């Protein structure tokens, strides 16, 4: 589970290249582009080789 800045999310990762994040709670001002942008920046910064990631708002 991820939690912070008013966002609560679950994730599943196959340990290699596929990551799925399910947003359970979020502030009304948070939109998908913000979340995916932050994740892309994190993956670049940490040199993670994730080929596919998906963000789902539940």
C-alpha positions as CSV (number, residue, x, y, z in Angstrom):
1,X,0.0,0.0,0.0
2,X,1.1,3.6,-0.8
3,X,-0.1,6.4,1.4
4,X,0.7,10.1,1.4
5,X,-0.5,13.6,0.5
6,X,-4.1,12.4,0.9
7,X,-3.7,9.6,-1.6
8,X,-4.2,5.9,-0.6
9,X,-3.3,3.3,-3.2
10,X,-2.7,-0.5,-3.5
11,X,-0.2,-1.9,-6.0
12,X,0.8,-5.1,-7.6
13,X,4.2,-5.7,-9.2
14,X,5.4,-8.9,-10.8
15,X,9.0,-8.1,-9.5
16,X,10.2,-7.4,-13.0
17,X,8.6,-5.1,-15.5
18,X,4.8,-4.8,-14.8
19,X,3.4,-2.4,-12.1
20,X,-0.3,-1.7,-11.5
21,X,-1.4,1.0,-9.0
22,X,-5.0,1.3,-7.8
23,X,-5.9,4.6,-6.3
24,X,-8.4,4.1,-3.5
25,X,-8.7,7.6,-2.0
26,X,-7.5,10.9,-3.3
27,X,-8.1,14.7,-3.0
28,X,-10.6,16.0,-5.5
29,X,-7.9,18.1,-7.0
30,X,-5.6,15.2,-7.9
31,X,-5.9,13.8,-11.4
32,X,-4.4,10.8,-13.2
33,X,-1.8,12.9,-15.1
34,X,-0.3,14.1,-11.8
35,X,0.1,10.6,-10.5
36,X,1.5,9.1,-13.6
37,X,3.9,12.0,-14.0
38,X,5.3,11.6,-10.5
39,X,5.7,7.8,-11.1
40,X,7.6,8.3,-14.4
41,X,9.9,10.8,-12.6
42,X,10.5,8.4,-9.8
43,X,11.3,5.5,-12.2
44,X,13.7,7.7,-14.2
45,X,15.4,8.9,-11.0
46,X,15.8,5.4,-9.6
47,X,16.7,3.8,-13.0
48,X,13.8,1.3,-12.7
49,X,13.2,-0.7,-15.9
50,X,9.4,-1.0,-15.7
51,X,8.0,-1.6,-19.2
52,X,4.4,-1.3,-18.3
53,X,2.6,0.6,-15.5
54,X,-1.1,1.4,-15.1
55,X,-2.8,3.8,-12.7
56,X,-6.5,3.0,-11.9
57,X,-8.8,5.3,-10.0
58,X,-11.2,3.1,-8.1
